[in-house]
Amino acid sequence: MSHPTDIEIARAANKKPIQEVGARLGIPAEALLPYGHDKAKLGQDFIAGLEDGKRGKLILVTAINPTPAGEGKTTTTVGLGDGLNRIGKKAAICIREASLGPNFGMKGGAAGGGHAQIVPMEDMNLHFTGDFHAITSAHNLLSAMIDNHIYWGNELEIDDRRVVWRRVMDMNDRALRDVVTSLGGVSNGSPRQTGFDITVASEVMAILCLAKDLEDLQKRLGDMIVAYRRDRSPVHCRDLKADGAMTVLLKDAMQPNLVQTLENNPAFVHGGPFANIAHGCNSVIATTTALKLAEYVVTEAGFGADLGAEKFMNIKCRKAGIAPDAVVIVATVRAMKMNGGVAKADLGPENVDAVKRGCANLGRHVENVKGFGVPVVVAINHFVSDTDAEVQAVKDYVKTQGAEAILCKHWADGSAGVEDLARKVVQLAESGAANFAPLYPDEMGLFQKIETIAKRIYRADEVLADKKIRDQLRAWEEAGYGNLPVCMAKTQYSFSTDPNLRGAPTGHSVPVREVRLSAGAGFVVAICGEIMTMPGLPRVPSAEAIRLNDAGEIEGLF
């Protein structure tokens, strides 16, 4: 008997009207702005009126480094949210929105899987409520206004060789990484070399996800540095008077989206910065709103704990004044085998030795997360091919790391398969064991912050950066930006900058290729190794299999 696919399970969901889902968190119907029957935005006035004192427990779900075997971080986030509700806690889920780039590229949809999904799955993966389009439009409005200002006399004396604001689109398109614009004569402006990033790498995306409200959003947009003059003095977005119009475009996009799990529990899906090139967390406004409405909030951070969790702790928590009460690290037996040297095609047969070899990657993540002063539990996301001996090998290993690993069957059984994890999370969160502290203080120098992450999280021996990069960091410190955290852009597949180096490598170096100042978002981006801020499509993109069937339903998204 074949199991139903994720999309078949999602289609069979017994969805409740979104007003009923909101009512579970005490949200009145008039505070919801419906997008159809099964999704809605939460009104700014309602959010502004929530009292500050009350705050639920915050649970972060992170993972080992991703492998082609699949880990199931979002699936576990959703399953745990359902599980906490099942054992009597009022819980909400906060995750990111999906970018069209990866949906049509490598991986298809991003809404959980099996019986631990958020619905409507197709809508969430295709445009959703239009937030990413609003971000793309706001970003490119600023691009147009920069070039237009230069064309009409350049009153701000922008050096057109030093325009640092690129354009964006929400699609993987390697041909646009490096382009020349304004060819074709004087009437088209002056030619310059620039390029496109993917929308999720836009500083506007980061700002939307870190801003507290519309006023904070406009201030941060105004703070963005878009170009420099010949004397190297910065030109800000507000100098071009673009911040007001951009805020207008982002007005609705700032409101968190409410949807539901297959078990009709509330889920906020809002914002979507990638964790390998941006800060990898859903919006601060969604998380802080959920914490005021629910007893427990389960959120995730992108990719492995070396990227998403590190940025959640060092950037999001620092900026938002929040702290996790417990952290769940997701692992699978299959991924342990891959880290232990087994090829994807050979993952089926039992191989306890490979599981044991691959556990080093998990162990390092456990140790790293504990270094932030928060209690950790490991969730083994169960696959039918896992054997008892392989599962036991992971449990035994995790015990040697001073933590517990719990087998979770939420993919197959929904909340019933994740009760043990939910109870353990409650025990950790309510024990008061969390004593959270970021990895580095604000006062530390920018290069030292990069070194601290590289050495303490990646276990590198050194950071390689030429004089130009070090001088640039020093110049930003002198300009008053030295207290900002750093956002590492690095491959998600390894602790190192070599995507093929699995396990727990040591003795490697982290080359920093470029640094970018995100003065509005409030961090400095360090681009390491070969990582691209505009991904390309794979040889066989997912888009080739996505279509409408005869019933008008979407196929191939999962």
RASULQUI-V209868 format. One record per residue. OMEGA is omega as a letter, one per 30 degrees, with the letter a starting at -180 (none if undefined). D_FIRST is the distance of its C-alpha to the first C-alpha in Angstrom with 1 decimal. Layout:
omega;d_first
OMEGA;D_FIRST
OMEGA;D_FIRST
This chain:
omega;d_first
a;0.0
l;3.8
l;6.5
l;9.4
l;12.4
a;15.7
l;17.4
l;14.9
a;15.3
a;19.0
a;19.4
a;18.1
l;20.7
a;23.3
l;26.2
l;29.7
a;32.9
l;34.2
l;37.4
l;35.5
l;33.8
a;37.3
l;38.8
l;36.8
a;39.0
l;42.1
l;42.2
a;44.0
a;42.7
l;45.9
a;45.1
l;42.0
a;42.3
l;39.1
a;37.4
a;35.5
a;33.9
l;31.6
a;33.7
l;37.4
a;40.1
a;42.1
a;45.8
a;48.4
l;50.8
l;48.3
a;47.5
a;51.3
a;52.0
a;49.7
a;51.6
a;51.7
a;52.1
l;48.6
l;45.9
l;42.5
a;41.0
a;39.6
l;36.6
l;35.9
l;32.5
a;32.9
l;31.2
l;31.8
a;32.6
l;29.6
l;27.8
l;25.3
l;22.8
a;22.9
l;24.4
a;23.3
l;26.8
l;26.4
a;23.0
l;25.0
a;28.0
l;26.0
a;24.2
l;27.6
l;29.2
a;26.8
l;27.2
l;30.9
a;30.9
a;28.7
l;31.4
l;34.1
l;35.4
a;36.2
l;34.4
a;34.1
l;32.4
l;34.3
a;32.8
l;33.9
a;33.3
l;31.5
l;33.7
a;33.0
l;34.0
a;31.0
l;28.6
a;29.7
a;30.3
a;28.2
a;25.6
a;24.7
a;24.7
a;25.9
a;25.0
a;22.7
l;18.9
a;15.8
l;17.3
a;20.7
l;21.9
a;25.1
g;25.2
a;26.2
a;24.5
a;25.6
a;29.1
a;29.4
a;28.7
l;30.8
a;34.5
a;33.6
l;37.0
a;39.0
a;40.2
l;39.8
l;41.6
l;44.4
l;44.7
a;44.7
a;47.4
l;49.5
a;49.4
l;50.4
l;53.1
l;54.8
a;54.5
a;56.2
l;58.9
a;59.7
l;60.3
l;62.1
l;64.4
a;65.3
a;66.0
l;68.3
l;70.7
a;68.8
a;70.8
l;68.8
l;69.7
l;66.1
a;66.1
l;63.7
a;62.9
l;61.7
a;59.2
a;56.3
l;54.1
l;51.4
l;49.3
l;45.5
a;42.5
a;38.9
l;37.4
a;37.3
a;40.2
a;41.9
a;44.7
a;46.1
a;46.5
a;50.1
l;52.0
a;55.6
l;56.3
l;59.4
l;60.3
l;62.4
a;65.7
a;67.4
l;66.0
a;62.5
a;63.6
a;64.2
l;61.6
l;59.8
l;56.9
l;53.9
l;50.1
l;47.0
l;44.7
a;41.2
a;41.7
l;40.0
a;42.8
l;45.5
l;48.0
l;47.7
a;44.0
a;45.2
l;48.0
a;45.8
a;43.6
a;46.7
a;49.0
a;49.7
a;50.8
l;52.1
l;55.5
l;54.2
a;52.0
l;55.1
a;57.2
l;54.6
l;54.2
a;58.0
a;58.1
l;56.0
a;58.1
a;57.7
l;60.6
l;63.8
a;67.4
l;69.6
l;70.9
l;67.3
a;67.4
l;64.0
a;63.3
l;60.9
a;58.8
l;61.2
l;64.1
a;62.5
a;62.0
a;58.3
a;57.0
a;57.6
l;55.9
l;52.9
l;52.6
l;52.7
a;49.8
a;47.8
a;48.8
a;45.5
l;43.4
a;45.0
a;43.4
l;40.1
l;37.0
l;35.2
a;31.5
l;28.9
l;25.7
l;22.6
l;24.3
l;27.5
a;29.5
l;32.2
l;31.9
a;34.8
a;33.9
l;37.1
a;38.6
l;37.0
l;39.2
l;37.4
l;37.9
l;38.8
l;41.6
a;42.3
l;42.0
a;38.3
l;38.4
a;37.9
l;41.1
a;43.7
l;44.3
a;40.7
a;40.6
l;44.0
l;43.4
a;40.2
l;42.2
a;44.7
a;42.1
l;39.6
l;39.9
l;37.4
l;36.6
l;33.7
l;34.3
l;33.3
a;35.3
l;34.0
a;32.9
a;34.0
l;36.6
l;39.3
a;39.2
a;37.7
l;38.8
a;42.2
l;42.9
a;41.6
a;44.1
a;47.0
a;46.9
a;45.0
a;46.1
a;49.6
a;50.0
a;48.4
l;49.9
l;46.6
l;45.1
l;41.7
l;41.7
l;38.7
l;36.5
l;32.9
a;32.0
l;28.3
l;27.1
l;24.0
a;23.8
a;22.7
l;25.8
l;28.0
l;27.0
l;27.9
l;31.2
l;31.6
a;31.7
l;28.2
a;27.1
a;24.0
a;22.5
a;23.1
a;21.7
a;18.8
l;20.9
l;22.8
a;26.2
a;28.1
l;31.4
l;30.1
a;28.8
l;32.3
a;34.0
a;32.1
a;32.9
l;36.4
l;35.2
a;33.8
a;37.0
l;39.3
l;37.5
a;37.9
a;41.6
a;42.2
l;40.8
l;42.8
l;45.8
l;45.8
a;46.4
l;43.1
a;40.8
l;37.5
l;34.1
l;31.2
l;27.6
a;25.0
a;22.1
l;19.1
a;16.4
a;13.7
a;15.6
l;18.8
a;20.4
a;22.8
l;25.7
l;25.1
a;24.9
l;28.0
l;29.8
l;29.5
a;30.6
a;33.5
a;34.6
l;34.7
l;36.8
l;39.3
l;39.6
l;40.5
l;37.4
l;34.2
a;30.6
l;27.9
a;24.2
a;22.5
a;18.9
a;19.7
a;17.0
a;14.3
a;16.7
a;19.5
a;23.0
a;22.0
a;20.8
a;24.1
a;26.8
l;28.3
a;28.9
a;30.4
l;32.8
l;33.9
l;34.6
l;36.7
a;38.5
a;39.4
a;40.4
l;42.5
a;44.1
a;46.3
a;45.7
l;45.4
a;48.7
l;47.6
l;49.8
a;49.2
a;49.7
l;53.0
l;55.9
a;56.8
a;60.1
l;58.8
a;59.5
a;56.8
l;56.7
l;56.6
l;53.6
l;51.7
a;52.8
l;51.7
a;48.1
a;48.1
a;49.5
a;48.0
a;44.5
a;44.0
l;46.3
l;48.2
a;51.7
l;53.2
l;52.9
l;54.4
a;56.1
a;59.1
a;62.4
a;61.5
l;58.4
l;60.3
l;63.2
l;61.0
l;59.5
l;63.1
l;64.2
l;61.5
a;62.6
l;66.1
l;65.0
a;63.6
a;59.9
a;59.9
a;58.3
l;55.0
l;51.8
l;50.2
a;46.8
l;45.5
a;43.8
l;42.0
l;38.8
a;35.9
a;34.4
l;37.2
a;39.9
l;42.2
l;42.8
a;41.1
a;37.4
a;36.6
a;38.2
l;35.4
a;35.9
a;39.2
l;41.9
l;45.6
a;48.8
l;47.7
l;49.6
l;48.7
l;50.4
a;51.1
a;51.5
l;52.5
l;53.1
l;52.9
l;54.5
a;52.5
l;55.5
l;53.9
l;50.6
l;52.7
l;51.5
a;52.2
l;49.4
a;49.6
a;47.7
l;46.8
a;46.0
a;44.3
a;42.4
l;42.6
l;43.1
a;41.8
l;38.5
l;37.6
l;34.4
a;32.4
l;32.4
a;29.2
l;29.3
a;26.3
a;28.5
a;27.7
a;24.1
a;25.1
l;25.8
l;25.7
a;23.4
l;24.7
a;24.1
l;26.2
a;23.5
l;23.6
l;21.0
a;21.1
l;22.6
none;19.8
